[in-house]
Amino acid sequence: MPYETLYPFAYTALNRHPANLDHLVPKTPQQFICSTLKTTVMSQTRYEVFKDAKGGFRFRLVAANNKTILASESYTTRQGCNNGIASCQQNAVKDERYKRLEAKNGQPYFNLTAANHQVIGTSEMYETVAGREAGIAAVKKDGPTQRVDDQC
C-alpha cells in the first residue's frame, strides 16, 4: 500500500510545507513510526539517567511536560544511581520526606530525603512558596513511575 494511503495526514503535510521545513515531516513509514514513538516516550513521566561532566551517574525526574522536577546528586556507580531512583520511588509519596528550604537569596526549594535523612534529590529554585508546594505535589504524583530512560 502506498505511503500516502497509509499516512494521508503526513503526506498532505509534506506536500503543504515549504521546502525549508521539509526535513521536519517524516517521508517514510519508518520515520513516521520512530518520530511518533519518540514523541510518546518524551511526553511521559520518567527518570532520566545520565553521566555528568565528571563521569558520575545522575538521575532526574522529568514530568510529562518535559520539565525536570527533581535532580539527584552524583553517584560513583550505576548501581548507586539505580538505588537512588528506587529510594525516590518509595519515598516520593511521603510528605514527611520533604524538607522545605529557602536559599540564601530567599527562593524556596525542597529536598526529598530517605528514611535515614540522606538527600535523594533536590528541586529547582521557585519564585514562591506556592510554586514549591506545586513542585512537591508533582514529585508525589510522578515519583513512583517505573519508566527509566537510560541516556548513558
VOROLUM-170253 format. One line per 10 residues: for each residue x, z, y of N, C-alpha, C, O. Coordinates in nm, 2 decimals, m for minus. Layout:
REM residues N
X,Z,Y,X,Z,Y,X,Z,Y,X,Z,Y ~ ...
//
This chain:
REM residues 152
0.08,0.00,m0.12,0.00,0.00,0.00,0.09,0.00,0.12,0.19,0.07,0.13 ~ 0.06,m0.08,0.22,0.14,m0.09,0.34,0.14,0.05,0.42,0.04,0.12,0.42 ~ 0.25,0.07,0.49,0.27,0.20,0.57,0.16,0.21,0.67,0.11,0.32,0.69 ~ 0.13,0.10,0.74,0.03,0.11,0.84,m0.11,0.15,0.79,m0.20,0.20,0.86 ~ m0.14,0.12,0.66,m0.26,0.16,0.60,m0.26,0.31,0.56,m0.36,0.38,0.58 ~ m0.15,0.36,0.51,m0.14,0.50,0.47,m0.14,0.59,0.59,m0.20,0.70,0.59 ~ m0.07,0.55,0.70,m0.05,0.63,0.82,m0.09,0.56,0.94,0.00,0.53,1.02 ~ m0.22,0.53,0.96,m0.26,0.44,1.07,m0.23,0.51,1.21,m0.20,0.44,1.30 ~ m0.24,0.64,1.21,m0.22,0.70,1.34,m0.07,0.69,1.38,m0.04,0.67,1.50 ~ 0.02,0.70,1.29,0.16,0.69,1.32,0.19,0.55,1.35,0.27,0.52,1.44
0.13,0.45,1.28,0.16,0.31,1.30,0.11,0.27,1.44,0.17,0.20,1.52 ~ m0.01,0.32,1.48,m0.07,0.30,1.61,0.02,0.35,1.72,0.05,0.29,1.82 ~ 0.07,0.48,1.70,0.15,0.54,1.79,0.28,0.46,1.81,0.33,0.45,1.92 ~ 0.33,0.42,1.70,0.46,0.34,1.70,0.44,0.21,1.79,0.53,0.18,1.86 ~ 0.33,0.15,1.77,0.30,0.03,1.85,0.27,0.05,2.00,0.28,m0.04,2.08 ~ 0.23,0.17,2.03,0.19,0.20,2.17,0.30,0.26,2.25,0.30,0.25,2.37 ~ 0.40,0.32,2.18,0.51,0.39,2.26,0.60,0.29,2.32,0.63,0.18,2.26 ~ 0.65,0.32,2.44,0.75,0.23,2.50,0.88,0.24,2.41,0.90,0.33,2.34 ~ 0.96,0.14,2.43,1.08,0.12,2.34,1.17,0.24,2.35,1.24,0.28,2.25 ~ 1.18,0.31,2.47,1.28,0.42,2.48,1.23,0.54,2.41,1.31,0.64,2.39
1.10,0.55,2.36,1.05,0.66,2.28,1.04,0.62,2.14,0.99,0.70,2.06 ~ 1.07,0.50,2.10,1.06,0.45,1.97,1.12,0.54,1.86,1.07,0.55,1.75 ~ 1.23,0.61,1.89,1.30,0.69,1.80,1.23,0.82,1.76,1.26,0.88,1.66 ~ 1.13,0.85,1.84,1.05,0.98,1.81,0.94,0.96,1.71,0.89,1.06,1.65 ~ 0.90,0.84,1.68,0.79,0.81,1.59,0.85,0.77,1.45,0.93,0.68,1.44 ~ 0.80,0.84,1.34,0.85,0.80,1.21,0.82,0.66,1.18,0.70,0.61,1.20 ~ 0.91,0.59,1.12,0.89,0.45,1.08,0.86,0.43,0.94,0.82,0.32,0.90 ~ 0.90,0.52,0.85,0.88,0.51,0.71,0.79,0.63,0.66,0.79,0.74,0.73 ~ 0.73,0.62,0.55,0.66,0.73,0.49,0.75,0.86,0.47,0.71,0.97,0.49 ~ 0.87,0.83,0.43,0.96,0.94,0.41,1.00,1.02,0.54,1.00,1.14,0.54
1.02,0.94,0.65,1.05,1.01,0.77,0.92,1.08,0.82,0.94,1.19,0.88 ~ 0.81,1.03,0.80,0.68,1.10,0.84,0.67,1.23,0.76,0.64,1.33,0.82 ~ 0.69,1.23,0.63,0.67,1.35,0.55,0.78,1.45,0.59,0.74,1.57,0.60 ~ 0.90,1.41,0.61,1.01,1.50,0.65,0.98,1.57,0.78,1.00,1.69,0.80 ~ 0.94,1.49,0.88,0.91,1.55,1.01,0.79,1.64,1.00,0.79,1.74,1.08 ~ 0.69,1.61,0.92,0.57,1.69,0.91,0.61,1.82,0.84,0.57,1.93,0.89 ~ 0.69,1.82,0.74,0.74,1.94,0.67,0.82,2.03,0.76,0.81,2.15,0.77 ~ 0.91,1.97,0.84,1.00,2.04,0.93,0.91,2.11,1.04,0.93,2.23,1.07 ~ 0.81,2.04,1.09,0.72,2.10,1.19,0.65,2.21,1.13,0.63,2.32,1.20 ~ 0.60,2.20,1.01,0.52,2.30,0.94,0.61,2.43,0.92,0.56,2.54,0.95
0.73,2.41,0.87,0.82,2.52,0.85,0.86,2.59,0.98,0.86,2.71,0.99 ~ 0.88,2.51,1.08,0.93,2.56,1.21,0.81,2.63,1.29,0.84,2.69,1.39 ~ 0.69,2.62,1.24,0.58,2.68,1.31,0.52,2.80,1.23,0.41,2.84,1.25 ~ 0.61,2.85,1.14,0.57,2.96,1.06,0.66,3.08,1.09,0.77,3.06,1.12 ~ 0.60,3.20,1.08,0.68,3.32,1.10,0.79,3.32,0.99,0.76,3.29,0.87 ~ 0.91,3.36,1.03,1.02,3.36,0.93,1.14,3.44,0.98,1.15,3.47,1.09 ~ 1.22,3.47,0.88,1.35,3.53,0.91,1.45,3.41,0.91,1.45,3.33,0.81 ~ 1.54,3.40,1.00,1.64,3.30,1.00,1.78,3.38,0.98,1.81,3.47,1.05 ~ 1.85,3.33,0.88,1.98,3.39,0.85,2.09,3.29,0.90,2.08,3.17,0.87 ~ 2.18,3.34,0.98,2.29,3.25,1.03,2.42,3.33,1.05,2.42,3.45,1.04
2.53,3.25,1.06,2.66,3.31,1.09,2.68,3.32,1.24,2.66,3.22,1.31 ~ 2.74,3.43,1.28,2.77,3.44,1.43,2.91,3.38,1.45,2.98,3.34,1.36 ~ 2.96,3.39,1.57,3.08,3.33,1.61,3.20,3.39,1.54,3.31,3.33,1.53 ~ 3.19,3.52,1.50,3.30,3.58,1.43,3.29,3.58,1.28,3.37,3.64,1.21 ~ 3.19,3.50,1.23,3.18,3.48,1.09,3.09,3.58,1.02,3.08,3.58,0.89 ~ 3.03,3.67,1.09,2.94,3.77,1.03,2.80,3.71,1.01,2.77,3.61,1.07 ~ 2.73,3.78,0.93,2.59,3.73,0.89,2.49,3.81,0.98,2.50,3.93,1.00 ~ 2.39,3.74,1.03,2.29,3.80,1.12,2.15,3.74,1.07,2.15,3.63,1.01 ~ 2.05,3.81,1.11,1.92,3.75,1.09,1.84,3.78,1.22,1.87,3.87,1.30 ~ 1.74,3.69,1.24,1.64,3.71,1.35,1.50,3.69,1.29,1.49,3.60,1.21
1.41,3.76,1.34,1.27,3.74,1.30,1.21,3.65,1.41,1.21,3.68,1.53 ~ 1.16,3.54,1.36,1.11,3.44,1.45,0.95,3.43,1.43,0.91,3.41,1.32 ~ 0.88,3.44,1.54,0.73,3.43,1.53,0.69,3.28,1.52,0.77,3.19,1.53 ~ 0.56,3.26,1.49,0.51,3.12,1.47,0.53,3.03,1.59,0.53,2.91,1.58 ~ 0.54,3.09,1.71,0.57,3.01,1.83,0.71,2.98,1.85,0.75,2.94,1.96 ~ 0.80,3.01,1.75,0.94,2.99,1.75,1.02,3.08,1.85,1.13,3.05,1.89 ~ 0.96,3.19,1.89,1.03,3.29,1.98,1.09,3.40,1.89,1.02,3.45,1.80 ~ 1.21,3.43,1.91,1.28,3.54,1.84,1.22,3.67,1.89,1.22,3.70,2.01 ~ 1.17,3.75,1.80,1.11,3.88,1.84,1.19,4.00,1.79,1.16,4.11,1.83 ~ 1.29,3.98,1.71,1.38,4.09,1.67,1.51,4.02,1.62,1.51,3.92,1.55
1.63,4.08,1.66,1.76,4.03,1.61,1.84,4.14,1.55,1.84,4.26,1.60 ~ 1.91,4.11,1.45,1.99,4.21,1.38,2.13,4.23,1.44,2.17,4.15,1.52 ~ 2.20,4.33,1.39,2.34,4.34,1.42,2.42,4.24,1.32,2.35,4.18,1.24 ~ 2.55,4.24,1.33,2.63,4.16,1.24,2.66,4.23,1.11,2.70,4.35,1.12 ~ 2.64,4.16,1.00,2.68,4.22,0.87,2.80,4.15,0.82,2.82,4.03,0.84 ~ 2.89,4.22,0.75,3.01,4.16,0.70,2.98,4.07,0.57,3.06,3.98,0.54 ~ 2.87,4.10,0.50,2.84,4.03,0.38,2.70,3.97,0.39,2.61,4.02,0.46 ~ 2.67,3.87,0.31,2.54,3.81,0.30,2.44,3.91,0.24,2.33,3.92,0.28 ~ 2.49,3.99,0.14,2.41,4.09,0.07,2.36,4.19,0.17,2.25,4.24,0.17 ~ 2.45,4.24,0.26,2.42,4.33,0.36,2.31,4.28,0.45,2.22,4.35,0.49
2.32,4.15,0.49,2.21,4.09,0.57,2.08,4.08,0.50,1.98,4.11,0.55 ~ 2.09,4.05,0.37,1.96,4.04,0.29,1.90,4.18,0.28,1.78,4.20,0.28 ~ 1.98,4.29,0.27,1.93,4.42,0.26,1.87,4.46,0.40,1.77,4.53,0.40 ~ 1.93,4.41,0.51,1.87,4.43,0.64,1.73,4.37,0.65,1.64,4.43,0.71 ~ 1.72,4.25,0.60,1.58,4.18,0.60,1.48,4.26,0.52,1.37,4.29,0.56 ~ 1.53,4.31,0.40,1.44,4.39,0.31,1.39,4.52,0.38,1.28,4.56,0.38 ~ 1.49,4.58,0.45,1.46,4.70,0.53,1.36,4.67,0.64,1.27,4.75,0.67 ~ 1.38,4.56,0.71,1.29,4.52,0.82,1.15,4.50,0.76,1.05,4.54,0.82 ~ 1.14,4.43,0.65,1.01,4.40,0.59,0.94,4.53,0.55,0.81,4.54,0.57 ~ 1.01,4.63,0.51,0.95,4.76,0.47,0.91,4.85,0.59,0.81,4.91,0.59
1.00,4.85,0.69,0.98,4.94,0.80,0.90,4.89,0.92,0.86,4.96,1.00 ~ 0.88,4.75,0.92,0.81,4.69,1.04,0.67,4.75,1.07,0.63,4.75,1.18 ~ 0.60,4.78,0.96,0.46,4.83,0.98,0.45,4.97,1.02,0.34,5.02,1.05 ~ 0.56,5.05,1.02,0.56,5.19,1.05,0.59,5.22,1.20,0.70,5.20,1.24 ~ 0.49,5.27,1.27,0.51,5.29,1.41,0.63,5.39,1.44,0.70,5.38,1.54 ~ 0.64,5.49,1.36,0.75,5.59,1.38,0.89,5.53,1.37,0.98,5.60,1.40 ~ 0.90,5.41,1.32,1.03,5.35,1.31,1.08,5.28,1.43,1.19,5.23,1.44 ~ 0.99,5.27,1.53,1.02,5.20,1.66,1.07,5.30,1.76,1.01,5.40,1.79 ~ 1.19,5.28,1.82,1.24,5.36,1.92,1.23,5.28,2.05,1.29,5.18,2.07 ~ 1.14,5.33,2.14,1.11,5.27,2.26,1.21,5.31,2.37,1.23,5.43,2.40
1.29,5.22,2.42,1.40,5.25,2.50,1.40,5.17,2.64,1.31,5.09,2.66 ~ 1.49,5.21,2.73,1.50,5.15,2.86,1.64,5.12,2.88,1.73,5.21,2.87 ~ 1.67,5.00,2.92,1.81,4.96,2.95,1.85,5.02,3.09,1.77,5.07,3.16 ~ 1.98,5.02,3.11,2.03,5.07,3.24,1.97,5.01,3.36,1.96,5.07,3.47 ~ 1.93,4.88,3.35,1.87,4.81,3.46,1.71,4.84,3.47,1.65,4.78,3.55 ~ 1.66,4.92,3.38,1.52,4.96,3.38,1.43,4.88,3.30,1.31,4.91,3.29 ~ 1.48,4.78,3.23,1.40,4.69,3.15,1.37,4.76,3.01,1.46,4.81,2.95 ~ 1.24,4.76,2.97,1.21,4.82,2.84,1.25,4.73,2.73,1.25,4.60,2.74 ~ 1.29,4.79,2.61,1.31,4.72,2.49,1.29,4.81,2.38,1.26,4.93,2.40 ~ 1.31,4.77,2.25,1.29,4.86,2.14,1.39,4.83,2.03,1.44,4.72,2.02
1.42,4.93,1.95,1.49,4.92,1.82,1.40,4.95,1.71,1.32,5.04,1.72 ~ 1.41,4.87,1.60,1.34,4.91,1.48,1.45,4.98,1.39,1.56,4.93,1.37 ~ 1.42,5.10,1.34,1.51,5.17,1.26,1.46,5.20,1.12,1.34,5.19,1.09 ~ 1.56,5.23,1.03,1.53,5.26,0.89,1.50,5.41,0.88,1.51,5.48,0.98 ~ 1.46,5.45,0.76,1.43,5.59,0.74,1.55,5.68,0.77,1.54,5.80,0.81 ~ 1.67,5.63,0.75,1.80,5.70,0.78,1.84,5.69,0.93,1.95,5.74,0.97 ~ 1.75,5.64,1.01,1.77,5.62,1.16,1.87,5.52,1.20,1.90,5.51,1.32 ~ 1.92,5.44,1.11,2.01,5.33,1.14,1.92,5.22,1.20,1.81,5.19,1.16 ~ 1.98,5.15,1.30,1.91,5.04,1.37,1.91,4.92,1.28,2.02,4.87,1.23 ~ 1.79,4.86,1.25,1.78,4.74,1.17,1.78,4.62,1.27,1.85,4.52,1.24
1.71,4.63,1.38,1.71,4.52,1.47,1.67,4.56,1.61,1.62,4.67,1.63 ~ 1.70,4.48,1.71,1.68,4.51,1.85,1.60,4.39,1.91,1.62,4.28,1.88 ~ 1.51,4.43,2.00,1.42,4.33,2.07,1.50,4.27,2.18,1.61,4.31,2.22 ~ 1.43,4.18,2.25,1.48,4.12,2.38,1.44,4.23,2.48,1.38,4.33,2.45 ~ 1.49,4.21,2.60,1.45,4.29,2.72,1.32,4.24,2.77,1.30,4.12,2.79 ~ 1.23,4.33,2.80,1.10,4.30,2.85,1.09,4.33,3.00,1.16,4.42,3.05 ~ 1.00,4.27,3.07,0.97,4.29,3.21,0.89,4.42,3.23,0.90,4.49,3.33 ~ 0.80,4.44,3.13,0.71,4.56,3.14,0.70,4.63,3.01,0.74,4.58,2.91 ~ 0.65,4.76,3.02,0.62,4.84,2.90,0.52,4.77,2.82,0.52,4.77,2.69 ~ 0.42,4.71,2.88,0.31,4.64,2.81,0.37,4.52,2.73,0.33,4.50,2.61
0.47,4.45,2.78,0.54,4.35,2.71,0.61,4.40,2.59,0.61,4.34,2.48 ~ 0.68,4.51,2.61,0.75,4.58,2.49,0.65,4.61,2.38,0.67,4.59,2.27 ~ 0.53,4.67,2.42,0.43,4.71,2.32,0.38,4.58,2.25,0.35,4.59,2.13 ~ 0.36,4.47,2.32,0.32,4.35,2.26,0.43,4.30,2.16,0.40,4.25,2.05 ~ 0.56,4.32,2.20,0.66,4.28,2.11,0.66,4.36,1.98,0.68,4.31,1.87 ~ 0.64,4.49,1.99,0.63,4.58,1.88,0.51,4.54,1.79,0.53,4.53,1.66 ~ 0.40,4.51,1.85,0.28,4.46,1.77,0.32,4.33,1.70,0.27,4.32,1.58 ~ 0.39,4.24,1.76,0.43,4.12,1.69,0.52,4.14,1.57,0.50,4.08,1.47 ~ 0.61,4.24,1.58,0.70,4.27,1.47,0.62,4.34,1.36,0.65,4.31,1.24 ~ 0.53,4.42,1.40,0.45,4.49,1.30,0.37,4.38,1.22,0.35,4.40,1.09
0.32,4.28,1.29,0.24,4.18,1.22,0.32,4.08,1.14,0.29,4.05,1.03 ~ 0.44,4.04,1.20,0.52,3.94,1.14,0.63,3.99,1.05,0.68,3.91,0.96 ~ 0.67,4.11,1.07,0.79,4.17,0.99,0.78,4.16,0.84,0.88,4.13,0.78 ~ 0.66,4.18,0.78,0.65,4.18,0.64,0.66,4.04,0.57,0.67,4.03,0.45 ~ 0.67,3.93,0.65,0.68,3.80,0.59,0.80,3.79,0.49,0.90,3.85,0.51 ~ 0.78,3.71,0.39,0.88,3.68,0.29,0.95,3.55,0.31,1.05,3.52,0.24 ~ 0.92,3.48,0.42,0.99,3.35,0.44,1.12,3.37,0.50,1.14,3.45,0.60 ~ 1.22,3.31,0.44,1.36,3.32,0.49,1.42,3.18,0.50,1.42,3.11,0.40 ~ 1.46,3.15,0.62,1.53,3.02,0.64,1.68,3.04,0.65,1.73,3.10,0.75 ~ 1.75,3.01,0.55,1.89,3.03,0.54,1.97,2.92,0.61,1.96,2.80,0.56
2.03,2.94,0.72,2.10,2.84,0.80,2.25,2.85,0.78,2.32,2.78,0.86 ~ 2.29,2.92,0.68,2.44,2.93,0.66,2.49,2.82,0.58,2.61,2.81,0.54
//
